[in-house]
Amino acid sequence: MSAPQLASSDADPQETREWLEALQAVIAQEGPGRAHFLLEQLIALGHQTGINMPYSANTEYTNTIPADQQPATPGDYELEQTIRNYARWNALAMVLRANKDDSGLGGHIASYASAATLYDIGYNHFWHAPSENHGGDLVLSQGHSAPGTYARAFMLGRLPAEQMDNFRREVDGKGLSSYPHPWLMPDFWQFPTVSMGLGPLQAIYQARFMKYLQHR
């Protein structure tokens, strides 16, 4: 276990080091549960004695499973990363090509770029298409990330280049709808979602309704 890092403005580094080393010893010998209990007791005592301890709902982004207890990622990581890079590039190229005539169509390029890993893990390892052995999952995509879904579909041969070049020009079925739109693209999208305020809420109520049907 590494030595604790002390703040440069510490008025008594020796005392601080002793407290931190004591906590490290508890973690090593009795586990994180005991350490968590002791910290809670110290915080409660601080509140009782009037120490100014402002409440904050923000916590560090720490995995609940220690790294040494996490299972290995299934699949071929390098291959999936390569596919993800191509999907990001195709999504970018599609939006730029659709806007090459200064039409100002836009395309939310960064939305998919920031969420590509999340979608790829879902596609590669979690979501199921309808089959004899599975009824198929219901996937409510974040609308602004649609370029990435189109980019992946193009790589799978589900969409021709003509449609990719007509992003946001879906008239007569020769283009792609701006966002998930099952009325305009019934063979592609399951749910009409765009807003992050409406999409997740729709997913919650859809799941609740499906649970209602399951119990009846």
Backbone as a printed PyTorch tensor [residue, N CA C, xyz], in Angstrom:
tensor([[[  0.8480,  -1.1910,   0.0000],
         [  0.0000,   0.0000,   0.0000],
         [  0.8830,   1.2400,   0.0000]],

        [[  0.6160,   2.1880,  -0.8780],
         [  1.4490,   3.3750,  -1.0100],
         [  1.2920,   4.2800,   0.1970]],

        [[  2.3250,   5.0960,   0.4270],
         [  2.2980,   6.0290,   1.5480],
         [  1.2790,   7.1290,   1.2780]],

        [[  0.5960,   7.6090,   2.3110],
         [ -0.4070,   8.6650,   2.1120],
         [  0.2350,   9.9670,   1.6660]],

        [[ -0.4630,  10.6960,   0.7850],
         [  0.0020,  11.9800,   0.2990],
         [ -0.5150,  13.0830,   1.2180]],

        [[  0.3870,  13.9230,   1.6940],
         [  0.0170,  14.9750,   2.6240],
         [ -0.0650,  16.3080,   1.9070]],

        [[ -0.9850,  17.1400,   2.3450],
         [ -1.1340,  18.4770,   1.7680],
         [  0.0350,  19.3520,   2.1920]],

        [[  0.4650,  20.2340,   1.3000],
         [  1.6040,  21.1040,   1.5940],
         [  1.2950,  22.1120,   2.6930]],

        [[ -0.0080,  22.4050,   2.9180],
         [ -0.3900,  23.3930,   3.9240],
         [ -0.6990,  22.7590,   5.2720]],

        [[ -0.3410,  21.4900,   5.4700],
         [ -0.6450,  20.7740,   6.7080],
         [  0.1350,  21.3890,   7.8710]],

        [[ -0.5950,  21.7490,   8.9420],
         [  0.0540,  22.3530,  10.1130],
         [  0.7800,  21.3200,  10.9660]],

        [[  0.3710,  20.0570,  10.8850],
         [  1.0070,  19.0040,  11.6860],
         [  1.0720,  17.7260,  10.8530]],

        [[  2.0550,  17.6340,   9.9410],
         [  2.1510,  16.4690,   9.0370],
         [  2.2850,  15.1410,   9.7810]],

        [[  2.9720,  15.1380,  10.9110],
         [  3.1680,  13.8970,  11.6450],
         [  1.8400,  13.3390,  12.1450]],

        [[  1.0010,  14.2060,  12.7220],
         [ -0.2950,  13.7570,  13.2130],
         [ -1.1690,  13.2770,  12.0690]],

        [[ -1.1630,  14.0040,  10.9630],
         [ -1.9650,  13.6060,   9.8060],
         [ -1.5290,  12.2500,   9.2840]],

        [[ -0.2020,  12.0460,   9.2320],
         [  0.3130,  10.7730,   8.7370],
         [ -0.1220,   9.6210,   9.6470]],

        [[ -0.1260,   9.8480,  10.9370],
         [ -0.5340,   8.7980,  11.8710],
         [ -2.0010,   8.4230,  11.6660]],

        [[ -2.8670,   9.4290,  11.4620],
         [ -4.2880,   9.1460,  11.2160],
         [ -4.4610,   8.3510,   9.9160]],

        [[ -3.7610,   8.7840,   8.8710],
         [ -3.9140,   8.1170,   7.5780],
         [ -3.3550,   6.6970,   7.6130]],

        [[ -2.2260,   6.5180,   8.2960],
         [ -1.6550,   5.1860,   8.3940],
         [ -2.5490,   4.2670,   9.2230]],

        [[ -3.1980,   4.8330,  10.2510],
         [ -4.1320,   4.0400,  11.0440],
         [ -5.3060,   3.5750,  10.1910]],

        [[ -5.8130,   4.4670,   9.3310],
         [ -6.9220,   4.0910,   8.4580],
         [ -6.4780,   3.0420,   7.4500]],

        [[ -5.2630,   3.1980,   6.9120],
         [ -4.7520,   2.1900,   5.9870],
         [ -4.6390,   0.8270,   6.6620]],

        [[ -4.2460,   0.8230,   7.9120],
         [ -4.1060,  -0.4380,   8.6430],
         [ -5.4660,  -1.1090,   8.8470]],

        [[ -6.4980,  -0.2930,   9.1360],
         [ -7.8440,  -0.8460,   9.2940],
         [ -8.3180,  -1.4630,   7.9810]],

        [[ -8.0890,  -0.7590,   6.8650],
         [ -8.5030,  -1.2770,   5.5540],
         [ -7.7980,  -2.5970,   5.2580]],

        [[ -6.4900,  -2.6520,   5.5560],
         [ -5.7120,  -3.8440,   5.2370],
         [ -6.0880,  -5.0240,   6.1270]],

        [[ -6.3840,  -4.7610,   7.3960],
         [ -6.5890,  -5.8560,   8.3480],
         [ -8.0600,  -6.2230,   8.5440]],

        [[ -8.9540,  -5.2340,   8.4720],
         [-10.3660,  -5.4990,   8.7500],
         [-11.2890,  -5.2290,   7.5710]],

        [[-10.7510,  -4.6440,   6.4940],
         [-11.5510,  -4.4460,   5.2950],
         [-12.1460,  -3.0610,   5.1740]],

        [[-12.5910,  -2.7130,   3.9630],
         [-13.1580,  -1.3810,   3.7260],
         [-14.4520,  -1.1240,   4.4750]],

        [[-15.2230,  -2.1920,   4.7850],
         [-16.4710,  -1.9980,   5.5070],
         [-16.2420,  -1.3900,   6.8800]],

        [[-15.2650,  -1.9270,   7.5980],
         [-14.9380,  -1.4010,   8.9230],
         [-14.4110,   0.0300,   8.8310]],

        [[-13.5840,   0.2850,   7.7980],
         [-13.0560,   1.6350,   7.6200],
         [-14.1820,   2.6210,   7.3430]],

        [[-15.1400,   2.1990,   6.5340],
         [-16.2800,   3.0680,   6.2260],
         [-17.0770,   3.3810,   7.4840]],

        [[-17.2710,   2.3850,   8.3360],
         [-18.0010,   2.5950,   9.5890],
         [-17.2820,   3.6070,  10.4790]],

        [[-15.9700,   3.4700,  10.6070],
         [-15.2140,   4.3890,  11.4450],
         [-15.2790,   5.8170,  10.9110]],

        [[-15.1920,   5.9670,   9.6040],
         [-15.2740,   7.3060,   9.0130],
         [-16.6380,   7.9320,   9.2690]],

        [[-17.6850,   7.1310,   9.1640],
         [-19.0250,   7.6420,   9.4470],
         [-19.1490,   8.1000,  10.8960]],

        [[-18.5370,   7.3510,  11.8210],
         [-18.5750,   7.7330,  13.2230],
         [-17.8290,   9.0420,  13.4560]],

        [[-16.7070,   9.2240,  12.7920],
         [-15.9550,  10.4710,  12.9170],
         [-16.7540,  11.6540,  12.3780]],

        [[-17.4110,  11.4480,  11.2470],
         [-18.2160,  12.5210,  10.6650],
         [-19.3770,  12.8730,  11.5870]],

        [[-20.0260,  11.8500,  12.1440],
         [-21.1330,  12.1050,  13.0650],
         [-20.6570,  12.8760,  14.2890]],

        [[-19.4890,  12.5190,  14.8150],
         [-18.9450,  13.2320,  15.9650],
         [-18.6330,  14.6790,  15.6000]],

        [[-18.1250,  14.8730,  14.3790],
         [-17.8410,  16.2330,  13.9390],
         [-19.0930,  17.0890,  13.8950]],

        [[-20.1820,  16.5090,  13.3980],
         [-21.4510,  17.2490,  13.3620],
         [-21.9330,  17.5710,  14.7850]],

        [[-21.8070,  16.6090,  15.6760],
         [-22.2970,  16.7930,  17.0440],
         [-21.5190,  17.8750,  17.7860]],

        [[-20.2480,  18.0120,  17.5030],
         [-19.4290,  19.0030,  18.1950],
         [-19.4400,  20.3690,  17.5110]],

        [[-20.2110,  20.4860,  16.4140],
         [-20.3620,  21.7820,  15.7780],
         [-19.3040,  22.1320,  14.7570]],

        [[-18.5110,  21.1630,  14.3520],
         [-17.5130,  21.4370,  13.3210],
         [-18.2190,  21.7150,  11.9950]],

        [[-17.7700,  22.7270,  11.2930],
         [-18.3850,  23.1000,  10.0200],
         [-18.0450,  22.0470,   8.9650]],

        [[-19.0010,  21.2080,   8.6440],
         [-18.8120,  20.1480,   7.6500],
         [-19.9370,  20.2520,   6.6310]],

        [[-19.7910,  21.1070,   5.6170],
         [-20.8760,  21.3020,   4.6330],
         [-21.2060,  20.0190,   3.9010]],

        [[-22.5120,  19.8080,   3.6850],
         [-22.9670,  18.6050,   2.9930],
         [-22.7450,  18.7510,   1.4970]],

        [[-22.3220,  17.6880,   0.8770],
         [-22.1610,  17.6710,  -0.5760],
         [-22.6590,  16.3390,  -1.1130]],

        [[-23.5140,  16.4100,  -2.1290],
         [-24.0370,  15.1870,  -2.7400],
         [-23.0810,  14.6280,  -3.7810]],

        [[-22.0000,  15.3400,  -4.0620],
         [-21.0460,  14.9080,  -5.0720],
         [-20.0210,  13.9680,  -4.4630]],

        [[-19.7940,  12.8620,  -5.1080],
         [-18.7990,  11.8940,  -4.6650],
         [-17.8190,  11.6270,  -5.7870]],

        [[-16.6950,  11.0390,  -5.4510],
         [-15.7140,  10.7000,  -6.4640],
         [-16.2520,   9.5960,  -7.3780]],

        [[-15.7760,   9.6090,  -8.6170],
         [-16.1810,   8.5780,  -9.5640],
         [-15.3240,   7.3320,  -9.3100]],

        [[-15.7270,   6.5500,  -8.3270],
         [-14.9850,   5.3650,  -7.9330],
         [-15.8220,   4.1230,  -8.2090]],

        [[-15.2280,   3.1470,  -8.8770],
         [-15.9320,   1.9020,  -9.1470],
         [-16.2840,   1.2030,  -7.8380]],

        [[-17.4630,   0.6070,  -7.7840],
         [-17.8680,  -0.1330,  -6.5930],
         [-17.1860,  -1.4880,  -6.5180]],

        [[-16.6230,  -1.9530,  -7.6210],
         [-15.8970,  -3.2220,  -7.6460],
         [-14.4060,  -2.9050,  -7.8050]],

        [[-13.5610,  -3.3270,  -6.8680],
         [-12.1180,  -3.0730,  -7.0030],
         [-11.5830,  -3.6300,  -8.3190]],

        [[-10.5680,  -2.9870,  -8.8320],
         [-10.0280,  -3.3700, -10.1420],
         [ -9.5610,  -4.8300, -10.1730]],

        [[ -9.0020,  -5.3080,  -9.0560],
         [ -8.4950,  -6.6810,  -9.0550],
         [ -9.6080,  -7.7190,  -8.9920]],

        [[-10.8690,  -7.2790,  -8.7540],
         [-11.9970,  -8.2040,  -8.7080],
         [-12.8840,  -8.1010,  -9.9470]],

        [[-12.5210,  -7.2400, -10.8790],
         [-13.3220,  -7.0800, -12.0870],
         [-12.9830,  -8.1880, -13.0870]],

        [[-13.9920,  -8.8220, -13.6630],
         [-13.7110,  -9.8750, -14.6540],
         [-13.1570,  -9.2850, -15.9350]],

        [[-12.4820, -10.1040, -16.6880],
         [-11.9160,  -9.6660, -17.9610],
         [-13.0330,  -9.3300, -18.9400]],

        [[-12.8190,  -8.3230, -19.7530],
         [-13.8060,  -7.9280, -20.7510],
         [-13.9130,  -9.0090, -21.8330]],

        [[-15.1210,  -9.4830, -22.1360],
         [-15.2450, -10.4980, -23.1880],
         [-15.0040,  -9.8780, -24.5630]],

        [[-14.7070, -10.7300, -25.5100],
         [-14.5170, -10.2460, -26.8690],
         [-13.0840,  -9.8100, -27.1430]],

        [[-12.8950,  -9.2330, -28.3090],
         [-11.5830,  -8.7610, -28.7730],
         [-11.5450,  -7.2470, -28.6410]],

        [[-10.8640,  -6.7540, -27.6150],
         [-10.8830,  -5.3160, -27.3320],
         [-10.3060,  -4.5000, -28.4880]],

        [[ -9.1830,  -4.9440, -29.0370],
         [ -8.5410,  -4.1860, -30.1140],
         [ -9.4270,  -4.1290, -31.3500]],

        [[-10.0720,  -5.2380, -31.6700],
         [-10.9580,  -5.2540, -32.8310],
         [-12.1530,  -4.3320, -32.6010]],

        [[-12.7360,  -4.3990, -31.4110],
         [-13.8850,  -3.5420, -31.1120],
         [-13.4890,  -2.0690, -31.1300]],

        [[-12.2900,  -1.7640, -30.6540],
         [-11.8150,  -0.3800, -30.6850],
         [-11.6400,   0.0970, -32.1220]],

        [[-11.1520,  -0.7800, -32.9870],
         [-10.9840,  -0.4180, -34.3940],
         [-12.3390,  -0.1430, -35.0480]],

        [[-13.3050,  -1.0050, -34.7890],
         [-14.6560,  -0.8040, -35.3280],
         [-15.2370,   0.5030, -34.8220]],

        [[-15.0310,   0.7760, -33.5350],
         [-15.5420,   2.0100, -32.9320],
         [-14.9080,   3.2390, -33.5840]],

        [[-13.6260,   3.1670, -33.8820],
         [-12.9520,   4.2900, -34.5440],
         [-13.5320,   4.5320, -35.9330]],

        [[-13.7900,   3.4480, -36.6650],
         [-14.3990,   3.5940, -37.9910],
         [-15.8000,   4.1890, -37.8790]],

        [[-16.5600,   3.7510, -36.8880],
         [-17.9140,   4.2730, -36.7160],
         [-17.8750,   5.7670, -36.4030]],

        [[-16.9700,   6.1800, -35.5350],
         [-16.8320,   7.6050, -35.2260],
         [-16.4900,   8.3940, -36.4940]],

        [[-15.5630,   7.8570, -37.2760],
         [-15.1470,   8.5490, -38.4930],
         [-16.2910,   8.6190, -39.4980]],

        [[-17.0040,   7.5120, -39.6900],
         [-18.1120,   7.5100, -40.6420],
         [-19.2200,   8.4670, -40.2250]],

        [[-19.4900,   8.5440, -38.9170],
         [-20.5040,   9.4690, -38.4310],
         [-20.1000,  10.9080, -38.7220]],

        [[-18.8320,  11.2110, -38.4740],
         [-18.3190,  12.5550, -38.7610],
         [-18.3960,  12.8550, -40.2520]],

        [[-17.9470,  11.9090, -41.0840],
         [-17.9560,  12.1230, -42.5290],
         [-19.3750,  12.2950, -43.0560]],

        [[-20.3200,  11.5130, -42.5350],
         [-21.7000,  11.6070, -42.9960],
         [-22.2750,  12.9920, -42.7320]],

        [[-22.0620,  13.5050, -41.5250],
         [-22.6020,  14.8240, -41.1830],
         [-21.9430,  15.9080, -42.0120]],

        [[-20.6330,  15.8350, -42.1780],
         [-19.9330,  16.8500, -42.9640],
         [-20.3540,  16.8110, -44.4290]],

        [[-20.5170,  15.6300, -44.9940],
         [-20.9440,  15.5120, -46.3900],
         [-22.3610,  16.0460, -46.5750]],

        [[-23.2160,  15.8120, -45.5710],
         [-24.5860,  16.3150, -45.6630],
         [-24.6360,  17.8300, -45.5780]],

        [[-23.6080,  18.4370, -44.9880],
         [-23.5890,  19.8900, -44.8080],
         [-22.6490,  20.5960, -45.7850]],

        [[-22.1660,  19.8690, -46.7860],
         [-21.1740,  20.4690, -47.6770],
         [-21.7340,  21.5720, -48.5650]],

        [[-23.0660,  21.6630, -48.6770],
         [-23.6690,  22.6900, -49.5130],
         [-24.0830,  23.9190, -48.7030]],

        [[-23.5360,  24.0550, -47.4860],
         [-23.8370,  25.2040, -46.6210],
         [-25.3180,  25.2920, -46.2660]],

        [[-25.9840,  24.1470, -46.1650],
         [-27.4060,  24.1490, -45.8350],
         [-27.6500,  24.3930, -44.3520]],

        [[-26.6170,  24.2090, -43.5390],
         [-26.7780,  24.4180, -42.1090],
         [-27.5810,  23.3350, -41.4210]],

        [[-27.5710,  22.1160, -41.9610],
         [-28.3560,  21.0390, -41.3790],
         [-27.8610,  20.6310, -39.9890]],

        [[-26.5590,  20.6780, -39.7890],
         [-26.0190,  20.2650, -38.5030],
         [-25.9730,  18.7550, -38.3710]],

        [[-25.7920,  18.2760, -37.1470],
         [-25.7380,  16.8320, -36.9760],
         [-25.2360,  16.3280, -35.6420]],

        [[-24.9370,  17.1930, -34.6950],
         [-24.5680,  16.7710, -33.3450],
         [-23.4260,  15.7490, -33.3740]],

        [[-22.3100,  16.1220, -33.9290],
         [-21.1990,  15.1880, -34.0880],
         [-20.6680,  14.7090, -32.7520]],

        [[-20.5370,  15.6240, -31.7800],
         [-19.8950,  15.2680, -30.5150],
         [-20.7420,  14.3160, -29.6730]],

        [[-22.0610,  14.3170, -29.8600],
         [-22.9190,  13.4730, -29.0230],
         [-22.5450,  12.0030, -29.1680]],

        [[-22.4280,  11.5280, -30.4020],
         [-22.0690,  10.1190, -30.5760],
         [-20.5990,   9.8800, -30.2440]],

        [[-19.7380,  10.8110, -30.5940],
         [-18.3130,  10.6160, -30.3350],
         [-18.0490,  10.3620, -28.8570]],

        [[-18.8060,  11.0280, -27.9910],
         [-18.5900,  10.8740, -26.5570],
         [-19.2600,   9.6330, -25.9960]],

        [[-20.2200,   9.0660, -26.7210],
         [-20.9770,   7.9180, -26.2130],
         [-20.7270,   6.6500, -27.0130]],

        [[-19.7540,   6.6620, -27.9150],
         [-19.5350,   5.5300, -28.8220],
         [-19.2280,   4.2430, -28.0670]],

        [[-18.4200,   4.3260, -27.0240],
         [-18.0710,   3.1180, -26.2650],
         [-19.3040,   2.5130, -25.6140]],

        [[-20.1510,   3.3710, -25.0520],
         [-21.3780,   2.8980, -24.4100],
         [-22.2500,   2.1370, -25.4070]],

        [[-22.4380,   2.7080, -26.5980],
         [-23.2880,   2.0580, -27.5950],
         [-22.6540,   0.7590, -28.1000]],

        [[-21.3530,   0.7830, -28.3280],
         [-20.7040,  -0.4110, -28.8600],
         [-20.7780,  -1.5740, -27.8750]],

        [[-20.5960,  -1.3090, -26.5970],
         [-20.7010,  -2.3760, -25.6010],
         [-22.1160,  -2.9460, -25.5970]],

        [[-23.0960,  -2.0660, -25.7390],
         [-24.4670,  -2.5430, -25.8100],
         [-24.7070,  -3.4160, -27.0280]],

        [[-24.2570,  -2.9430, -28.1990],
         [-24.4530,  -3.7060, -29.4310],
         [-23.6880,  -5.0310, -29.4040]],

        [[-22.4620,  -5.0020, -28.8850],
         [-21.6000,  -6.1830, -28.9700],
         [-21.8910,  -7.2320, -27.9050]],

        [[-22.3780,  -6.8070, -26.7240],
         [-22.4060,  -7.7370, -25.6060],
         [-23.7440,  -7.8280, -24.8660]],

        [[-24.6780,  -6.9300, -25.1170],
         [-25.8860,  -6.9250, -24.2940],
         [-27.1840,  -7.0240, -25.0940]],

        [[-27.3770,  -6.1840, -26.0890],
         [-28.6700,  -6.1000, -26.7600],
         [-28.8730,  -7.2720, -27.7080]],

        [[-30.1270,  -7.7330, -27.7670],
         [-30.4840,  -8.8650, -28.6150],
         [-31.4680,  -8.4260, -29.6950]],

        [[-31.2860,  -8.9600, -30.8730],
         [-32.2720,  -8.8110, -31.9330],
         [-33.3170,  -9.9200, -31.7660]],

        [[-34.5170,  -9.7210, -32.2800],
         [-35.5260, -10.7950, -32.1960],
         [-35.0400, -12.0590, -32.8930]],

        [[-35.2360, -13.1840, -32.2580],
         [-34.8200, -14.4650, -32.8250],
         [-35.7060, -15.5600, -32.2480]],

        [[-35.4330, -16.7890, -32.6130],
         [-36.2050, -17.9140, -32.1000],
         [-35.9910, -18.0920, -30.6000]],

        [[-34.8190, -17.6790, -30.1120],
         [-34.4800, -17.8920, -28.7060],
         [-34.6430, -16.6500, -27.8420]],

        [[-34.9520, -15.5260, -28.4760],
         [-35.0540, -14.2780, -27.7080],
         [-36.0830, -13.3660, -28.3700]],

        [[-36.9030, -12.7440, -27.5360],
         [-37.9340, -11.8650, -28.0790],
         [-37.4160, -10.5440, -28.6040]],

        [[-36.1580, -10.2410, -28.3200],
         [-35.5860,  -8.9850, -28.7730],
         [-35.6880,  -7.8990, -27.7020]],

        [[-34.6580,  -7.0980, -27.5820],
         [-34.6510,  -6.0180, -26.6030],
         [-35.2710,  -4.7540, -27.1810]],

        [[-35.7670,  -3.9040, -26.2890],
         [-36.2790,  -2.5960, -26.6710],
         [-35.1930,  -1.5650, -26.3790]],

        [[-34.7140,  -0.8980, -27.4090],
         [-33.6040,   0.0410, -27.2690],
         [-34.0820,   1.4450, -27.6140]],

        [[-34.0290,   2.3330, -26.6440],
         [-34.3920,   3.7360, -26.8670],
         [-33.1010,   4.5380, -26.9620]],

        [[-32.7010,   4.8620, -28.1780],
         [-31.4330,   5.5340, -28.4130],
         [-31.5480,   7.0290, -28.1210]],

        [[-30.4430,   7.5850, -27.6590],
         [-30.3830,   9.0350, -27.4800],
         [-30.3700,   9.6700, -28.8740]],

        [[-31.3430,  10.5330, -29.1440],
         [-31.5790,  11.0090, -30.5010],
         [-30.4050,  11.6650, -31.1730]],

        [[-29.6640,  12.4920, -30.4360],
         [-28.5540,  13.2270, -31.0490],
         [-27.3830,  12.3240, -31.4100]],

        [[-27.4100,  11.0690, -30.9300],
         [-26.3590,  10.1140, -31.2750],
         [-26.7200,   9.2870, -32.5020]],

        [[-27.8010,   9.6340, -33.1780],
         [-28.2420,   8.8790, -34.3530],
         [-27.1630,   8.7410, -35.4240]],

        [[-26.3060,   9.7620, -35.6810],
         [-25.2690,   9.5790, -36.6970],
         [-24.3950,   8.3560, -36.4530]],

        [[-24.0990,   8.0460, -35.1970],
         [-23.2820,   6.8750, -34.9070],
         [-24.0020,   5.5800, -35.2200]],

        [[-25.3060,   5.5280, -34.9500],
         [-26.0840,   4.3320, -35.2760],
         [-26.1530,   4.1340, -36.7760]],

        [[-26.3230,   5.2380, -37.5140],
         [-26.3140,   5.1450, -38.9770],
         [-24.9410,   4.6940, -39.4800]],

        [[-23.8940,   5.2090, -38.8680],
         [-22.5410,   4.8570, -39.2910],
         [-22.2860,   3.3650, -39.0980]],

        [[-22.7340,   2.8280, -37.9880],
         [-22.5640,   1.3960, -37.7300],
         [-23.4000,   0.5690, -38.7020]],

        [[-24.6310,   1.0180, -38.9580],
         [-25.4990,   0.3050, -39.8950],
         [-24.9130,   0.3070, -41.3020]],

        [[-24.2700,   1.3950, -41.6800],
         [-23.6170,   1.4700, -42.9910],
         [-22.4890,   0.4410, -43.0850]],

        [[-21.7270,   0.3030, -42.0030],
         [-20.6360,  -0.6730, -41.9890],
         [-21.1640,  -2.1000, -42.0720]],

        [[-22.3870,  -2.3200, -41.5600],
         [-22.9900,  -3.6540, -41.5950],
         [-23.7330,  -3.9180, -42.9020]],

        [[-23.7560,  -2.9290, -43.8050],
         [-24.4230,  -3.0960, -45.0810],
         [-25.9220,  -2.8800, -45.0330]],

        [[-26.4280,  -2.2910, -43.9500],
         [-27.8730,  -2.0650, -43.8160],
         [-28.3180,  -0.7720, -44.4830]],

        [[-27.4000,   0.1460, -44.7140],
         [-27.7390,   1.4230, -45.3300],
         [-26.8070,   1.6740, -46.5130]],

        [[-27.3450,   2.1130, -47.6450],
         [-26.4990,   2.4190, -48.8030],
         [-25.8670,   3.8060, -48.6700]],

        [[-24.8460,   4.0550, -49.4690],
         [-24.1440,   5.3420, -49.4330],
         [-25.0840,   6.4930, -49.7900]],

        [[-26.0590,   6.2350, -50.6770],
         [-26.9780,   7.3050, -51.0750],
         [-27.7440,   7.8460, -49.8780]],

        [[-28.2150,   6.9390, -49.0280],
         [-28.9280,   7.4040, -47.8420],
         [-28.0060,   8.1440, -46.8930]],

        [[-26.7810,   7.6850, -46.7520],
         [-25.8270,   8.3520, -45.8690],
         [-25.5550,   9.7770, -46.3480]],

        [[-25.5090,   9.9560, -47.6500],
         [-25.2630,  11.2960, -48.2050],
         [-26.4800,  12.1920, -48.0810]],

        [[-27.6270,  11.6210, -47.7390],
         [-28.8450,  12.4160, -47.5880],
         [-29.3150,  12.4310, -46.1350]],

        [[-28.3630,  12.5100, -45.2270],
         [-28.6830,  12.6250, -43.8100],
         [-29.5170,  13.8840, -43.5640]],

        [[-30.5980,  13.7210, -42.8270],
         [-31.5510,  14.8000, -42.5480],
         [-32.3240,  15.2430, -43.7970]],

        [[-32.3140,  14.4100, -44.8230],
         [-33.1300,  14.6530, -46.0210],
         [-33.8600,  13.3470, -46.3340]],

        [[-34.8560,  13.0360, -45.5050],
         [-35.4950,  11.7240, -45.5830],
         [-36.7150,  11.6890, -46.4870]],

        [[-36.9440,  12.7210, -47.2890],
         [-38.1110,  12.7480, -48.1680],
         [-38.0260,  11.6020, -49.1780]],

        [[-39.1440,  10.9180, -49.3870],
         [-39.2650,   9.8090, -50.3470],
         [-38.3760,   8.6190, -49.9670]],

        [[-37.9260,   8.5690, -48.7440],
         [-37.1710,   7.4080, -48.2960],
         [-35.7580,   7.3170, -48.8010]],

        [[-35.2160,   8.3750, -49.4020],
         [-33.8520,   8.3230, -49.9380],
         [-32.8160,   8.8890, -48.9730]],

        [[-33.2750,   9.2980, -47.8000],
         [-32.3390,   9.8530, -46.8330],
         [-32.5270,   9.2240, -45.4650]],

        [[-31.9730,   9.8620, -44.4770],
         [-32.0370,   9.3810, -43.1040],
         [-32.6640,  10.4480, -42.2260]],

        [[-33.5750,  10.0390, -41.3670],
         [-34.2210,  11.0040, -40.4880],
         [-33.2130,  11.5720, -39.4970]],

        [[-33.4610,  12.8110, -39.1190],
         [-32.5230,  13.4920, -38.2240],
         [-32.3320,  12.7180, -36.9340]],

        [[-33.4370,  12.2240, -36.3880],
         [-33.4220,  11.5310, -35.1120],
         [-34.2080,  10.2260, -35.2550]],

        [[-34.1460,   9.3430, -34.2620],
         [-34.9230,   8.0990, -34.3240],
         [-36.4030,   8.3700, -34.5910]],

        [[-36.9040,   7.8370, -35.6980],
         [-38.2710,   8.1570, -36.1170],
         [-38.8980,   6.9250, -36.7680]],

        [[-39.6040,   6.0910, -35.9960],
         [-40.1630,   4.8520, -36.5530],
         [-41.2350,   5.0610, -37.6040]],

        [[-41.8300,   6.2660, -37.6800],
         [-42.8180,   6.5170, -38.7300],
         [-42.1180,   6.6960, -40.0700]],

        [[-40.9990,   7.4280, -40.0730],
         [-40.2580,   7.6610, -41.3100],
         [-39.3630,   6.4720, -41.6690]],

        [[-38.8550,   5.7650, -40.6490],
         [-37.9650,   4.6330, -40.8880],
         [-38.4390,   3.4480, -40.0410]],

        [[-39.5680,   2.8330, -40.4270],
         [-40.1660,   1.7660, -39.5920],
         [-39.3170,   0.5070, -39.4870]],

        [[-38.4370,   0.2620, -40.4410],
         [-37.6010,  -0.9310, -40.3970],
         [-36.2800,  -0.7040, -39.6730]],

        [[-36.1280,   0.4860, -39.0970],
         [-34.8360,   0.8110, -38.4920],
         [-34.9560,   1.1890, -37.0170]],

        [[-35.8680,   2.1240, -36.7110],
         [-35.9990,   2.6250, -35.3460],
         [-37.2060,   2.0100, -34.6470]],

        [[-37.0760,   1.8000, -33.3410],
         [-38.1790,   1.2700, -32.5470],
         [-39.0020,   2.3760, -31.8940]],

        [[-38.3390,   3.4390, -31.4210],
         [-39.0110,   4.4920, -30.6690],
         [-38.5540,   5.8690, -31.1470]],

        [[-39.4610,   6.8540, -31.1210],
         [-39.0720,   8.2200, -31.4700],
         [-38.4870,   8.9170, -30.2470]],

        [[-37.1830,   9.0790, -30.2340],
         [-36.5190,   9.7280, -29.1030],
         [-35.5520,  10.7850, -29.6120]],

        [[-35.4890,  11.8970, -28.9140],
         [-34.4880,  12.9250, -29.1930],
         [-33.9900,  13.4990, -27.8760]],

        [[-34.8660,  14.2010, -27.2010],
         [-34.4820,  14.9220, -26.0030],
         [-34.0320,  13.9770, -24.8990]],

        [[-32.9850,  14.3770, -24.1910],
         [-32.5480,  13.6130, -23.0310],
         [-33.5660,  13.7260, -21.8990]],

        [[-34.4330,  14.7230, -21.9810],
         [-35.4780,  14.8460, -20.9760],
         [-36.6450,  13.9120, -21.2440]],

        [[-36.9320,  13.6470, -22.5390],
         [-38.0690,  12.8170, -22.9070],
         [-37.6900,  11.3470, -23.1120]],

        [[-36.5350,  11.1080, -23.7120],
         [-36.1350,   9.7380, -24.0120],
         [-36.0300,   8.8430, -22.7840]],

        [[-35.2380,   9.2300, -21.7610],
         [-35.1500,   8.3850, -20.5700],
         [-36.4850,   8.2120, -19.8620]],

        [[-37.2900,   9.2700, -19.8250],
         [-38.6000,   9.1570, -19.1850],
         [-39.4830,   8.1750, -19.9470]],

        [[-39.4180,   8.2310, -21.2660],
         [-40.1820,   7.2940, -22.0840],
         [-39.7200,   5.8590, -21.8230]],

        [[-38.4110,   5.6770, -21.6670],
         [-37.8860,   4.3330, -21.4040],
         [-38.3920,   3.7990, -20.0720]],

        [[-38.4510,   4.6670, -19.0550],
         [-38.9180,   4.2500, -17.7350],
         [-40.3780,   3.7920, -17.8010]],

        [[-41.2130,   4.5930, -18.4560],
         [-42.6320,   4.2390, -18.5330],
         [-42.8530,   3.0250, -19.4360]],

        [[-42.0330,   2.8860, -20.4840],
         [-42.1400,   1.6990, -21.3380],
         [-41.8140,   0.4450, -20.5320]],

        [[-40.7510,   0.5100, -19.7380],
         [-40.3740,  -0.6420, -18.9190],
         [-41.4590,  -0.9500, -17.8920]],

        [[-42.0450,   0.0960, -17.3240],
         [-43.1050,  -0.1170, -16.3370],
         [-44.3260,  -0.7670, -16.9890]],

        [[-44.6680,  -0.3400, -18.1950],
         [-45.8100,  -0.9210, -18.8850],
         [-45.5390,  -2.3750, -19.2530]],

        [[-44.3000,  -2.6670, -19.6830],
         [-43.9540,  -4.0450, -20.0220],
         [-44.0180,  -4.9420, -18.7870]],

        [[-43.6140,  -4.4140, -17.6440],
         [-43.6990,  -5.1960, -16.4030],
         [-45.1670,  -5.4370, -16.0410]],

        [[-46.0090,  -4.4430, -16.2950],
         [-47.4530,  -4.5850, -16.0610],
         [-48.0180,  -5.7260, -16.9100]],

        [[-47.6340,  -5.7540, -18.1890],
         [-48.1160,  -6.8270, -19.0620],
         [-47.5630,  -8.1860, -18.6450]],

        [[-46.3240,  -8.2010, -18.2010],
         [-45.7140,  -9.4590, -17.7980],
         [-46.4570, -10.0960, -16.6210]],

        [[-46.9320,  -9.2890, -15.7080],
         [-47.6270,  -9.8120, -14.5360],
         [-49.1080, -10.0950, -14.7920]],

        [[-49.5740,  -9.8470, -16.0020],
         [-50.9770, -10.0620, -16.3260],
         [-51.1390, -10.9150, -17.5870]]])
